[in-house]
Amino acid sequence: MIFTKNRKQNIILLAFVFPAILFYSVFVLAPSLGGVWYSLTDWNGLNPTYNMVGLSNYIEALTDDPYFQDSIWFTLKYVIFMVVLSNFLAILLAVLIESQKRSKVWFRTIFFMPNMISLIIGGFMWMFIFTKVLPYIAEHTIFHFLDQSWIGDPKFSFYTLLILSLWSGVGYLMVIYIAALQGVPQQLKEAAAIDGANAMQTFRNVTLPMIYPALTIGLFVTLNGSFKVFDAVFALTGGGPGRATQVIALNIYEEAFSLSSRYGYASAKAMILFLIVLIITLVQLWIMKRKEVEA
């Protein structure tokens, strides 16, 4: 059999990516398809026999499960705050660091380092700060407002989650935006300055449109990560006080492993989460791609 040059190249490329495709199929694709199947059953995770229940798991989750519905709204609130704050702070840090003539490497390292720490470990670190360090500071300084029940009070526990998540994730986004800022042609900024534009006008009309592809990536990353947040909540508040900070992923975890071992029902909740993330992500990508074209 005679192979053309292009066919040989395709075979070589396929040979290189085949191990990755195999691992993805076995460890990601197959379990995902299995989750779709089990979401239509009453499987408890142990019994080899189970019954098909159709869409009843989905109907129960969306109509008769107030805890799951509350977790959806809380997760949406968390996602909105995270998407806005994390991208804003990341762009701000990227601009400030790029404006420095010296110590760029040091600042990039300092702000990126929290991303290298597991959120479980970070959660325990911040729990110590909120329960021990801040009350100590409040007692020995004039900052008495720091002496709050940061973990146990629903009014503050949401903000503790935001602080932990921003501390861990902003550095990663910052690196993305720094790379985008470095790709903006200096000639365009100089031309804007010659035309009389100040720094803010130059950023809004020249720099920001040029980094829209990076902004698309940043929004995509934060949307997916925020909807699937688990470890930060698990380590810091455990979903409490009560269920005040319970996110969707934690609700699914408790349904499958902590409460009644309803694996089929938990799988249905996971599929609902997948559909929510898929729809919102597709809308976000569509909007941002149009912005990129207009820019």
C-alpha positions in Angstrom: 0.0 0.0 0.0 1.5 3.4 -1.1 1.1 6.2 1.4 1.2 9.8 0.2 3.3 12.4 2.2 0.2 14.0 3.7 -1.2 10.6 4.7 2.0 9.7 6.4 2.0 12.9 8.3 -1.6 12.3 9.5 -0.7 8.8 10.6 2.3 10.1 12.6 0.2 12.8 14.2 -2.5 10.3 15.1 0.1 8.0 16.6 1.4 10.9 18.8 -2.1 11.9 20.0 -3.5 8.4 20.3 -2.3 7.8 23.9 -3.9 11.1 25.0 -7.1 10.2 23.2 -7.1 6.7 24.8 -6.6 8.1 28.3 -9.3 10.7 27.7 -11.8 8.2 26.5 -11.2 5.7 29.3 -10.9 8.1 32.2 -13.2 11.1 31.1 -15.5 10.2 28.2 -16.6 6.7 29.4 -17.3 7.8 33.0 -19.2 10.8 31.7 -21.4 8.6 29.5 -21.8 6.3 32.5 -23.0 9.2 34.5 -25.7 10.0 31.9 -26.9 6.4 32.2 -26.9 6.2 36.0 -28.7 9.5 36.2 -31.7 7.6 34.7 -31.6 4.9 37.4 -32.1 4.5 41.2 -28.6 3.0 41.7 -27.2 3.4 45.2 -23.5 2.8 44.3 -23.3 -0.7 45.8 -26.2 -2.8 44.7 -25.4 -4.6 41.3 -29.1 -4.4 40.4 -31.0 -1.2 39.9 -34.2 0.1 38.2 -34.6 2.6 35.4 -36.6 5.6 36.6 -36.3 7.8 33.6 -36.4 11.5 34.2 -37.8 11.3 37.7 -34.4 12.1 39.2 -34.2 15.3 37.2 -37.8 16.3 38.0 -37.2 15.7 41.7 -34.0 17.7 41.8 -35.6 20.7 40.0 -39.0 20.7 41.8 -38.8 18.8 45.1 -35.3 19.5 46.4 -35.1 22.9 48.0 -31.5 22.4 49.2 -30.4 21.7 45.6 -32.3 24.7 44.3 -30.7 26.9 47.0 -27.3 25.6 46.0 -27.9 26.6 42.4 -28.8 30.2 43.3 -25.8 30.4 45.7 -23.5 29.1 43.1 -24.8 31.6 40.5 -24.2 34.4 43.0 -20.7 33.1 43.6 -20.0 32.8 39.9 -21.1 36.4 39.2 -18.8 37.8 41.9 -15.9 35.6 40.9 -16.1 36.3 37.2 -16.2 40.0 37.7 -13.7 40.4 40.5 -11.1 37.9 39.4 -10.9 39.2 35.9 -10.9 42.8 37.0 -8.2 42.2 39.6 -6.1 40.1 37.2 -6.2 42.8 34.5 -5.4 45.5 37.1 -2.4 43.5 38.5 -1.2 42.7 34.9 -1.3 46.4 34.0 0.4 47.5 37.2 3.2 44.9 36.9 3.8 45.6 33.2 4.2 49.3 34.0 7.1 48.5 36.4 10.6 48.9 35.0 12.1 46.6 37.5 11.0 43.7 39.7 8.5 42.4 37.2 9.6 38.8 37.8 9.4 39.1 41.6 5.8 40.5 41.4 4.7 37.9 38.9 6.1 35.2 41.2 4.6 36.5 44.3 1.1 36.8 42.9 1.2 33.5 41.1 2.5 31.5 44.0 -0.9 31.0 45.7 -2.1 29.2 42.5 0.5 26.5 43.2 -0.9 25.7 46.6 -3.8 23.2 46.9 -7.1 25.0 47.8 -7.6 22.4 50.5 -4.3 23.6 52.2 -5.2 27.2 51.3 -8.6 26.7 53.0 -7.0 25.5 56.2 -4.5 28.4 56.1 -7.3 31.0 55.7 -9.4 29.4 58.3 -6.5 29.9 60.8 -6.3 33.6 59.6 -10.1 34.2 60.0 -10.4 32.4 63.3 -7.1 33.3 65.0 -5.1 36.0 63.3 -7.9 38.6 62.6 -9.4 38.4 66.1 -5.9 38.8 67.6 -5.2 41.9 65.4 -8.6 43.3 66.4 -7.8 42.8 70.0 -4.4 44.5 69.9 -5.0 47.3 67.4 -7.7 49.8 66.6 -9.2 47.6 63.8 -11.9 46.2 66.1 -14.2 45.5 63.1 -11.9 42.5 62.2 -13.3 40.6 65.2 -16.2 38.9 63.4 -17.5 35.4 63.1 -16.1 35.1 59.6 -16.8 31.4 59.2 -19.9 30.9 61.4 -21.9 34.0 60.3 -23.8 33.7 56.9 -23.3 37.4 56.4 -19.5 37.0 56.3 -18.9 33.4 55.2 -19.7 34.2 51.6 -17.0 36.8 51.5 -14.5 34.5 53.1 -15.0 32.1 50.2 -14.5 34.9 47.7 -11.3 36.0 49.5 -9.9 32.5 49.4 -10.9 31.9 45.8 -9.5 35.2 44.6 -6.3 34.7 46.5 -5.8 31.4 44.8 -7.0 32.1 41.2 -6.2 35.7 40.3 -2.5 35.0 39.8 -3.2 32.4 37.1 -5.4 34.9 35.2 -2.8 37.6 35.7 -0.2 35.6 33.8 -2.6 35.2 30.9 -3.3 38.9 30.8 0.4 39.8 31.1 1.1 37.7 28.0 -1.7 39.4 26.2 -0.5 42.9 27.2 3.0 42.1 26.0 1.5 41.3 22.5 0.0 44.8 22.1 2.1 46.8 19.6 3.8 49.7 21.3 3.3 51.7 18.1 -0.4 51.8 18.7 0.0 53.2 22.2 2.5 55.8 21.0 0.1 56.8 18.2 -2.7 57.2 20.7 -0.5 59.3 23.0 0.4 61.6 20.1 -3.3 62.1 19.3 -3.7 63.3 22.9 -5.2 60.2 24.6 -4.4 59.8 28.3 -3.5 56.5 29.9 -7.1 55.5 30.6 -8.3 56.4 27.1 -5.4 54.5 25.6 -6.2 51.4 27.7 -9.9 51.5 26.9 -9.7 52.2 23.2 -6.4 50.5 22.2 -5.2 48.0 24.8 -8.5 46.4 25.9 -9.7 45.6 22.3 -6.4 44.0 21.6 -6.6 41.7 24.5 -10.2 40.5 23.9 -8.9 36.9 23.0 -7.2 36.7 26.4 -10.4 38.1 28.1 -12.4 35.4 26.4 -10.0 32.8 27.9 -10.2 34.4 31.3 -14.0 34.5 31.3 -14.1 30.9 30.1 -11.7 29.7 32.8 -13.4 31.6 35.7 -16.9 30.5 34.6 -16.0 26.8 34.5 -13.9 26.9 37.7 -16.5 28.9 39.6 -19.4 26.7 38.7 -17.5 23.5 39.7 -16.0 25.0 42.9 -15.8 22.4 45.6 -12.4 22.3 47.5 -12.5 25.9 48.7 -16.0 25.5 50.2 -15.2 22.0 51.5 -12.1 23.1 53.3 -13.2 26.5 54.6 -16.9 26.4 55.5 -18.0 22.8 54.7 -21.1 24.4 53.2 -22.1 26.0 56.5 -23.2 27.5 58.6 -26.0 25.2 58.1 -26.3 25.1 54.3 -25.7 28.8 53.8 -22.6 28.3 51.6 -23.4 25.0 49.9 -22.5 25.0 46.2 -23.8 22.6 43.6 -20.7 20.4 43.7 -20.9 20.0 47.4 -24.6 19.2 47.3 -23.9 16.5 44.8 -21.0 15.1 46.9 -23.2 14.9 50.0 -26.0 13.3 48.1 -23.7 10.6 46.8 -21.3 10.0 49.7 -22.6 11.5 52.9 -26.4 11.3 53.1 -28.3 8.5 51.4 -25.9 7.2 48.8 -28.2 8.0 46.0 -25.7 7.8 43.2 -28.3 7.8 40.5 -29.9 10.9 41.9 -26.5 12.6 42.4 -25.6 11.8 38.8 -28.8 13.5 37.7 -27.7 16.6 39.6 -24.3 16.4 38.0 -25.9 16.3 34.6 -27.9 19.4 35.4 -24.7 21.2 36.5 -23.1 20.1 33.2 -26.0 21.5 31.2 -25.9 24.8 33.1 -22.2 25.2 32.5 -22.5 24.2 28.9 -25.2 26.7 28.0 -23.7 29.6 29.9 -20.2 28.9 28.4 -21.6 28.7 24.9 -23.4 32.0 25.3 -20.3 33.6 26.8 -18.1 32.3 23.9 -20.6 33.5 21.3 -20.7 37.0 22.8 -17.0 37.3 23.3 -16.2 36.1 19.8 -18.5 38.8 18.4 -16.7 41.4 20.5 -13.4 40.2 19.1 -14.6 40.6 15.5 -16.0 44.0 16.2 -12.8 45.1 17.9 
